[in-house]
Protein backbone atom coordinates (compact mmCIF):
# COMPACT_ATOMS: atom_id res chain seq x y z
CA UNK A 1 0.00 0.00 0.00
CA UNK A 2 1.58 3.28 -1.03
CA UNK A 3 1.20 6.66 0.58
CA UNK A 4 -1.52 7.75 -1.88
CA UNK A 5 -3.57 4.65 -1.10
CA UNK A 6 -3.29 5.29 2.63
CA UNK A 7 -4.31 8.93 2.26
CA UNK A 8 -7.28 7.99 0.09
CA UNK A 9 -8.32 5.28 2.55
CA UNK A 10 -8.12 7.73 5.45
CA UNK A 11 -10.18 10.26 3.52
CA UNK A 12 -12.87 7.74 2.57
CA UNK A 13 -13.09 6.24 6.06
CA UNK A 14 -13.24 9.69 7.67
CA UNK A 15 -15.97 10.74 5.27
CA UNK A 16 -17.98 7.60 5.99
CA UNK A 17 -17.57 8.09 9.76
CA UNK A 18 -18.80 11.68 9.47
CA UNK A 19 -21.83 10.58 7.42
CA UNK A 20 -22.72 8.01 10.10
CA UNK A 21 -22.40 10.61 12.85
CA UNK A 22 -24.51 13.09 10.89
CA UNK A 23 -27.15 10.46 10.23
CA UNK A 24 -27.42 9.74 13.96
CA UNK A 25 -27.67 13.47 14.71
CA UNK A 26 -30.31 14.06 12.03
CA UNK A 27 -32.45 11.14 13.13
CA UNK A 28 -32.07 12.13 16.76
CA UNK A 29 -33.21 15.65 15.92
CA UNK A 30 -36.26 14.32 14.07
CA UNK A 31 -37.12 12.16 17.06
CA UNK A 32 -36.42 15.08 19.41
CA UNK A 33 -33.81 13.14 21.31
CA UNK A 34 -31.71 15.42 23.54
CA UNK A 35 -28.31 16.36 22.14
CA UNK A 36 -26.50 14.77 25.09
CA UNK A 37 -28.17 11.45 24.40
CA UNK A 38 -27.44 11.57 20.67
CA UNK A 39 -23.79 12.32 21.46
CA UNK A 40 -23.74 9.33 23.81
CA UNK A 41 -25.21 7.17 21.04
CA UNK A 42 -22.40 8.29 18.71
CA UNK A 43 -19.74 7.60 21.35
CA UNK A 44 -21.11 4.10 21.98
CA UNK A 45 -21.72 3.17 18.34
CA UNK A 46 -19.59 0.11 17.57
CA UNK A 47 -19.24 0.85 13.86
CA UNK A 48 -18.03 4.41 14.51
CA UNK A 49 -15.63 3.14 17.17
CA UNK A 50 -14.27 0.54 14.75
CA UNK A 51 -13.70 3.25 12.16
CA UNK A 52 -11.82 5.34 14.73
CA UNK A 53 -9.55 2.37 15.48
CA UNK A 54 -8.89 1.83 11.78
CA UNK A 55 -8.05 5.51 11.31
CA UNK A 56 -5.63 5.39 14.25
CA UNK A 57 -4.01 2.31 12.72
CA UNK A 58 -3.55 4.11 9.41
CA UNK A 59 -1.96 7.04 11.25
CA UNK A 60 0.65 4.68 12.75
CA UNK A 61 1.90 3.35 9.41
CA UNK A 62 5.38 4.84 8.92
CA UNK A 63 5.93 6.87 5.75
CA UNK A 64 8.81 4.64 4.61
CA UNK A 65 6.64 1.52 4.89
CA UNK A 66 3.74 3.25 3.16
CA UNK A 67 5.88 4.20 0.18
CA UNK A 68 7.35 0.80 -0.51
PDB file as gemmi writes it, atoms N, CA and C in Angstrom:
CRYST1    1.000    1.000    1.000  90.00  90.00  90.00 P 1                      
ATOM      1  N   UNK A   1       0.855  -1.171   0.000  1.00  0.00           N  
ATOM      2  CA  UNK A   1       0.000   0.000   0.000  1.00  0.00           C  
ATOM      3  C   UNK A   1       0.901   1.235   0.000  1.00  0.00           C  
ATOM      4  N   UNK A   2       0.743   2.090  -0.997  1.00  0.00           N  
ATOM      5  CA  UNK A   2       1.584   3.276  -1.034  1.00  0.00           C  
ATOM      6  C   UNK A   2       0.912   4.438  -0.294  1.00  0.00           C  
ATOM      7  N   UNK A   3       1.652   5.512  -0.205  1.00  0.00           N  
ATOM      8  CA  UNK A   3       1.198   6.660   0.576  1.00  0.00           C  
ATOM      9  C   UNK A   3      -0.117   7.225   0.047  1.00  0.00           C  
ATOM     10  N   UNK A   4      -0.271   7.239  -1.282  1.00  0.00           N  
ATOM     11  CA  UNK A   4      -1.516   7.754  -1.876  1.00  0.00           C  
ATOM     12  C   UNK A   4      -2.702   6.890  -1.489  1.00  0.00           C  
ATOM     13  N   UNK A   5      -2.502   5.569  -1.484  1.00  0.00           N  
ATOM     14  CA  UNK A   5      -3.573   4.653  -1.096  1.00  0.00           C  
ATOM     15  C   UNK A   5      -3.987   4.873   0.356  1.00  0.00           C  
ATOM     16  N   UNK A   6      -3.008   5.064   1.213  1.00  0.00           N  
ATOM     17  CA  UNK A   6      -3.293   5.286   2.631  1.00  0.00           C  
ATOM     18  C   UNK A   6      -4.059   6.583   2.825  1.00  0.00           C  
ATOM     19  N   UNK A   7      -3.615   7.642   2.148  1.00  0.00           N  
ATOM     20  CA  UNK A   7      -4.305   8.931   2.259  1.00  0.00           C  
ATOM     21  C   UNK A   7      -5.736   8.843   1.742  1.00  0.00           C  
ATOM     22  N   UNK A   8      -5.938   8.152   0.629  1.00  0.00           N  
ATOM     23  CA  UNK A   8      -7.281   7.986   0.088  1.00  0.00           C  
ATOM     24  C   UNK A   8      -8.143   7.166   1.038  1.00  0.00           C  
ATOM     25  N   UNK A   9      -7.577   6.107   1.596  1.00  0.00           N  
ATOM     26  CA  UNK A   9      -8.315   5.279   2.548  1.00  0.00           C  
ATOM     27  C   UNK A   9      -8.738   6.095   3.764  1.00  0.00           C  
ATOM     28  N   UNK A  10      -7.801   6.884   4.291  1.00  0.00           N  
ATOM     29  CA  UNK A  10      -8.118   7.727   5.446  1.00  0.00           C  
ATOM     30  C   UNK A  10      -9.239   8.705   5.114  1.00  0.00           C  
ATOM     31  N   UNK A  11      -9.173   9.285   3.928  1.00  0.00           N  
ATOM     32  CA  UNK A  11     -10.184  10.261   3.524  1.00  0.00           C  
ATOM     33  C   UNK A  11     -11.555   9.600   3.393  1.00  0.00           C  
ATOM     34  N   UNK A  12     -11.603   8.438   2.759  1.00  0.00           N  
ATOM     35  CA  UNK A  12     -12.870   7.736   2.570  1.00  0.00           C  
ATOM     36  C   UNK A  12     -13.458   7.252   3.896  1.00  0.00           C  
ATOM     37  N   UNK A  13     -12.610   6.727   4.754  1.00  0.00           N  
ATOM     38  CA  UNK A  13     -13.088   6.243   6.058  1.00  0.00           C  
ATOM     39  C   UNK A  13     -13.569   7.407   6.911  1.00  0.00           C  
ATOM     40  N   UNK A  14     -12.830   8.502   6.907  1.00  0.00           N  
ATOM     41  CA  UNK A  14     -13.242   9.687   7.667  1.00  0.00           C  
ATOM     42  C   UNK A  14     -14.573  10.221   7.170  1.00  0.00           C  
ATOM     43  N   UNK A  15     -14.721  10.258   5.863  1.00  0.00           N  
ATOM     44  CA  UNK A  15     -15.966  10.741   5.269  1.00  0.00           C  
ATOM     45  C   UNK A  15     -17.142   9.849   5.665  1.00  0.00           C  
ATOM     46  N   UNK A  16     -16.936   8.542   5.616  1.00  0.00           N  
ATOM     47  CA  UNK A  16     -17.983   7.601   5.992  1.00  0.00           C  
ATOM     48  C   UNK A  16     -18.348   7.756   7.470  1.00  0.00           C  
ATOM     49  N   UNK A  17     -17.341   7.915   8.321  1.00  0.00           N  
ATOM     50  CA  UNK A  17     -17.575   8.092   9.763  1.00  0.00           C  
ATOM     51  C   UNK A  17     -18.394   9.361  10.010  1.00  0.00           C  
ATOM     52  N   UNK A  18     -18.056  10.432   9.320  1.00  0.00           N  
ATOM     53  CA  UNK A  18     -18.802  11.683   9.471  1.00  0.00           C  
ATOM     54  C   UNK A  18     -20.250  11.531   9.011  1.00  0.00           C  
ATOM     55  N   UNK A  19     -20.455  10.804   7.905  1.00  0.00           N  
ATOM     56  CA  UNK A  19     -21.826  10.580   7.423  1.00  0.00           C  
ATOM     57  C   UNK A  19     -22.638   9.787   8.446  1.00  0.00           C  
ATOM     58  N   UNK A  20     -22.025   8.783   9.056  1.00  0.00           N  
ATOM     59  CA  UNK A  20     -22.722   8.014  10.096  1.00  0.00           C  
ATOM     60  C   UNK A  20     -23.094   8.908  11.279  1.00  0.00           C  
ATOM     61  N   UNK A  21     -22.136   9.714  11.721  1.00  0.00           N  
ATOM     62  CA  UNK A  21     -22.399  10.612  12.851  1.00  0.00           C  
ATOM     63  C   UNK A  21     -23.518  11.594  12.511  1.00  0.00           C  
ATOM     64  N   UNK A  22     -23.479  12.146  11.308  1.00  0.00           N  
ATOM     65  CA  UNK A  22     -24.512  13.092  10.892  1.00  0.00           C  
ATOM     66  C   UNK A  22     -25.877  12.426  10.778  1.00  0.00           C  
ATOM     67  N   UNK A  23     -25.896  11.192  10.323  1.00  0.00           N  
ATOM     68  CA  UNK A  23     -27.154  10.455  10.227  1.00  0.00           C  
ATOM     69  C   UNK A  23     -27.761  10.246  11.618  1.00  0.00           C  
ATOM     70  N   UNK A  24     -26.932   9.910  12.582  1.00  0.00           N  
ATOM     71  CA  UNK A  24     -27.425   9.743  13.958  1.00  0.00           C  
ATOM     72  C   UNK A  24     -27.961  11.063  14.487  1.00  0.00           C  
ATOM     73  N   UNK A  25     -27.236  12.145  14.241  1.00  0.00           N  
ATOM     74  CA  UNK A  25     -27.667  13.466  14.708  1.00  0.00           C  
ATOM     75  C   UNK A  25     -28.985  13.860  14.052  1.00  0.00           C  
ATOM     76  N   UNK A  26     -29.077  13.674  12.731  1.00  0.00           N  
ATOM     77  CA  UNK A  26     -30.312  14.056  12.026  1.00  0.00           C  
ATOM     78  C   UNK A  26     -31.517  13.256  12.494  1.00  0.00           C  
ATOM     79  N   UNK A  27     -31.331  11.962  12.654  1.00  0.00           N  
ATOM     80  CA  UNK A  27     -32.453  11.137  13.128  1.00  0.00           C  
ATOM     81  C   UNK A  27     -32.818  11.471  14.574  1.00  0.00           C  
ATOM     82  N   UNK A  28     -31.807  11.754  15.375  1.00  0.00           N  
ATOM     83  CA  UNK A  28     -32.074  12.129  16.764  1.00  0.00           C  
ATOM     84  C   UNK A  28     -32.854  13.433  16.828  1.00  0.00           C  
ATOM     85  N   UNK A  29     -32.491  14.375  15.961  1.00  0.00           N  
ATOM     86  CA  UNK A  29     -33.213  15.646  15.920  1.00  0.00           C  
ATOM     87  C   UNK A  29     -34.670  15.448  15.508  1.00  0.00           C  
ATOM     88  N   UNK A  30     -34.887  14.591  14.510  1.00  0.00           N  
ATOM     89  CA  UNK A  30     -36.258  14.315  14.066  1.00  0.00           C  
ATOM     90  C   UNK A  30     -37.083  13.672  15.170  1.00  0.00           C  
ATOM     91  N   UNK A  31     -36.430  12.838  15.959  1.00  0.00           N  
ATOM     92  CA  UNK A  31     -37.120  12.165  17.062  1.00  0.00           C  
ATOM     93  C   UNK A  31     -37.114  12.987  18.352  1.00  0.00           C  
ATOM     94  N   UNK A  32     -36.528  14.152  18.262  1.00  0.00           N  
ATOM     95  CA  UNK A  32     -36.424  15.078  19.406  1.00  0.00           C  
ATOM     96  C   UNK A  32     -35.703  14.459  20.594  1.00  0.00           C  
ATOM     97  N   UNK A  33     -34.664  13.727  20.278  1.00  0.00           N  
ATOM     98  CA  UNK A  33     -33.806  13.140  21.308  1.00  0.00           C  
ATOM     99  C   UNK A  33     -32.839  14.232  21.761  1.00  0.00           C  
ATOM    100  N   UNK A  34     -32.634  14.387  23.060  1.00  0.00           N  
ATOM    101  CA  UNK A  34     -31.708  15.420  23.539  1.00  0.00           C  
ATOM    102  C   UNK A  34     -30.304  15.243  22.956  1.00  0.00           C  
ATOM    103  N   UNK A  35     -29.633  16.359  22.754  1.00  0.00           N  
ATOM    104  CA  UNK A  35     -28.308  16.362  22.143  1.00  0.00           C  
ATOM    105  C   UNK A  35     -27.321  15.511  22.938  1.00  0.00           C  
ATOM    106  N   UNK A  36     -27.413  15.552  24.260  1.00  0.00           N  
ATOM    107  CA  UNK A  36     -26.499  14.772  25.094  1.00  0.00           C  
ATOM    108  C   UNK A  36     -26.663  13.279  24.818  1.00  0.00           C  
ATOM    109  N   UNK A  37     -27.903  12.855  24.644  1.00  0.00           N  
ATOM    110  CA  UNK A  37     -28.168  11.446  24.396  1.00  0.00           C  
ATOM    111  C   UNK A  37     -27.694  11.043  22.997  1.00  0.00           C  
ATOM    112  N   UNK A  38     -27.907  11.901  22.008  1.00  0.00           N  
ATOM    113  CA  UNK A  38     -27.442  11.565  20.666  1.00  0.00           C  
ATOM    114  C   UNK A  38     -25.916  11.511  20.620  1.00  0.00           C  
ATOM    115  N   UNK A  39     -25.250  12.368  21.390  1.00  0.00           N  
ATOM    116  CA  UNK A  39     -23.788  12.319  21.462  1.00  0.00           C  
ATOM    117  C   UNK A  39     -23.337  11.028  22.132  1.00  0.00           C  
ATOM    118  N   UNK A  40     -24.057  10.597  23.142  1.00  0.00           N  
ATOM    119  CA  UNK A  40     -23.737   9.332  23.814  1.00  0.00           C  
ATOM    120  C   UNK A  40     -23.931   8.151  22.859  1.00  0.00           C  
ATOM    121  N   UNK A  41     -24.967   8.219  22.030  1.00  0.00           N  
ATOM    122  CA  UNK A  41     -25.214   7.169  21.042  1.00  0.00           C  
ATOM    123  C   UNK A  41     -24.033   7.090  20.073  1.00  0.00           C  
ATOM    124  N   UNK A  42     -23.546   8.240  19.624  1.00  0.00           N  
ATOM    125  CA  UNK A  42     -22.399   8.285  18.709  1.00  0.00           C  
ATOM    126  C   UNK A  42     -21.163   7.692  19.383  1.00  0.00           C  
ATOM    127  N   UNK A  43     -20.919   8.079  20.629  1.00  0.00           N  
ATOM    128  CA  UNK A  43     -19.736   7.604  21.349  1.00  0.00           C  
ATOM    129  C   UNK A  43     -19.767   6.098  21.589  1.00  0.00           C  
ATOM    130  N   UNK A  44     -20.974   5.533  21.694  1.00  0.00           N  
ATOM    131  CA  UNK A  44     -21.105   4.104  21.976  1.00  0.00           C  
ATOM    132  C   UNK A  44     -21.393   3.263  20.740  1.00  0.00           C  
ATOM    133  N   UNK A  45     -21.425   3.883  19.569  1.00  0.00           N  
ATOM    134  CA  UNK A  45     -21.715   3.165  18.341  1.00  0.00           C  
ATOM    135  C   UNK A  45     -20.502   2.317  17.942  1.00  0.00           C  
ATOM    136  N   UNK A  46     -20.714   1.016  17.841  1.00  0.00           N  
ATOM    137  CA  UNK A  46     -19.589   0.112  17.573  1.00  0.00           C  
ATOM    138  C   UNK A  46     -18.976   0.337  16.199  1.00  0.00           C  
ATOM    139  N   UNK A  47     -19.780   0.640  15.201  1.00  0.00           N  
ATOM    140  CA  UNK A  47     -19.239   0.854  13.859  1.00  0.00           C  
ATOM    141  C   UNK A  47     -18.366   2.114  13.816  1.00  0.00           C  
ATOM    142  N   UNK A  48     -18.826   3.176  14.454  1.00  0.00           N  
ATOM    143  CA  UNK A  48     -18.034   4.413  14.506  1.00  0.00           C  
ATOM    144  C   UNK A  48     -16.747   4.170  15.287  1.00  0.00           C  
ATOM    145  N   UNK A  49     -16.836   3.441  16.383  1.00  0.00           N  
ATOM    146  CA  UNK A  49     -15.634   3.142  17.168  1.00  0.00           C  
ATOM    147  C   UNK A  49     -14.647   2.287  16.389  1.00  0.00           C  
ATOM    148  N   UNK A  50     -15.150   1.342  15.600  1.00  0.00           N  
ATOM    149  CA  UNK A  50     -14.270   0.539  14.750  1.00  0.00           C  
ATOM    150  C   UNK A  50     -13.567   1.410  13.720  1.00  0.00           C  
ATOM    151  N   UNK A  51     -14.298   2.353  13.146  1.00  0.00           N  
ATOM    152  CA  UNK A  51     -13.696   3.254  12.159  1.00  0.00           C  
ATOM    153  C   UNK A  51     -12.611   4.122  12.791  1.00  0.00           C  
ATOM    154  N   UNK A  52     -12.838   4.555  14.022  1.00  0.00           N  
ATOM    155  CA  UNK A  52     -11.817   5.341  14.732  1.00  0.00           C  
ATOM    156  C   UNK A  52     -10.545   4.522  14.932  1.00  0.00           C  
ATOM    157  N   UNK A  53     -10.706   3.253  15.280  1.00  0.00           N  
ATOM    158  CA  UNK A  53      -9.555   2.369  15.482  1.00  0.00           C  
ATOM    159  C   UNK A  53      -8.792   2.185  14.170  1.00  0.00           C  
ATOM    160  N   UNK A  54      -9.528   1.984  13.090  1.00  0.00           N  
ATOM    161  CA  UNK A  54      -8.891   1.826  11.779  1.00  0.00           C  
ATOM    162  C   UNK A  54      -8.120   3.086  11.409  1.00  0.00           C  
ATOM    163  N   UNK A  55      -8.726   4.250  11.630  1.00  0.00           N  
ATOM    164  CA  UNK A  55      -8.050   5.509  11.312  1.00  0.00           C  
ATOM    165  C   UNK A  55      -6.777   5.680  12.136  1.00  0.00           C  
ATOM    166  N   UNK A  56      -6.829   5.311  13.420  1.00  0.00           N  
ATOM    167  CA  UNK A  56      -5.629   5.389  14.254  1.00  0.00           C  
ATOM    168  C   UNK A  56      -4.546   4.448  13.733  1.00  0.00           C  
ATOM    169  N   UNK A  57      -4.957   3.263  13.280  1.00  0.00           N  
ATOM    170  CA  UNK A  57      -4.006   2.311  12.722  1.00  0.00           C  
ATOM    171  C   UNK A  57      -3.343   2.851  11.464  1.00  0.00           C  
ATOM    172  N   UNK A  58      -4.120   3.518  10.624  1.00  0.00           N  
ATOM    173  CA  UNK A  58      -3.554   4.113   9.413  1.00  0.00           C  
ATOM    174  C   UNK A  58      -2.593   5.248   9.746  1.00  0.00           C  
ATOM    175  N   UNK A  59      -2.852   5.950  10.822  1.00  0.00           N  
ATOM    176  CA  UNK A  59      -1.965   7.041  11.249  1.00  0.00           C  
ATOM    177  C   UNK A  59      -0.604   6.496  11.683  1.00  0.00           C  
ATOM    178  N   UNK A  60      -0.587   5.259  12.195  1.00  0.00           N  
ATOM    179  CA  UNK A  60       0.651   4.684  12.749  1.00  0.00           C  
ATOM    180  C   UNK A  60       1.572   4.098  11.684  1.00  0.00           C  
ATOM    181  N   UNK A  61       1.063   3.948  10.458  1.00  0.00           N  
ATOM    182  CA  UNK A  61       1.902   3.354   9.409  1.00  0.00           C  
ATOM    183  C   UNK A  61       3.008   4.337   9.044  1.00  0.00           C  
ATOM    184  N   UNK A  62       4.276   3.937   9.234  1.00  0.00           N  
ATOM    185  CA  UNK A  62       5.381   4.837   8.923  1.00  0.00           C  
ATOM    186  C   UNK A  62       5.420   5.193   7.441  1.00  0.00           C  
ATOM    187  N   UNK A  63       5.878   6.397   7.139  1.00  0.00           N  
ATOM    188  CA  UNK A  63       5.929   6.866   5.748  1.00  0.00           C  
ATOM    189  C   UNK A  63       6.789   5.955   4.891  1.00  0.00           C  
ATOM    190  N   UNK A  64       7.919   5.488   5.418  1.00  0.00           N  
ATOM    191  CA  UNK A  64       8.809   4.636   4.613  1.00  0.00           C  
ATOM    192  C   UNK A  64       8.126   3.321   4.257  1.00  0.00           C  
ATOM    193  N   UNK A  65       7.354   2.766   5.159  1.00  0.00           N  
ATOM    194  CA  UNK A  65       6.642   1.525   4.889  1.00  0.00           C  
ATOM    195  C   UNK A  65       5.498   1.773   3.907  1.00  0.00           C  
ATOM    196  N   UNK A  66       4.851   2.924   4.017  1.00  0.00           N  
ATOM    197  CA  UNK A  66       3.738   3.249   3.157  1.00  0.00           C  
ATOM    198  C   UNK A  66       4.188   3.456   1.709  1.00  0.00           C  
ATOM    199  N   UNK A  67       5.413   3.902   1.533  1.00  0.00           N  
ATOM    200  CA  UNK A  67       5.885   4.199   0.181  1.00  0.00           C  
ATOM    201  C   UNK A  67       6.389   2.963  -0.545  1.00  0.00           C  
ATOM    202  N   UNK A  68       6.768   1.940   0.178  1.00  0.00           N  
ATOM    203  CA  UNK A  68       7.346   0.803  -0.510  1.00  0.00           C  
ATOM    204  C   UNK A  68       6.746  -0.447  -0.090  1.00  0.00           C  
TER     205      UNK A  68                                                      
END                                                                             
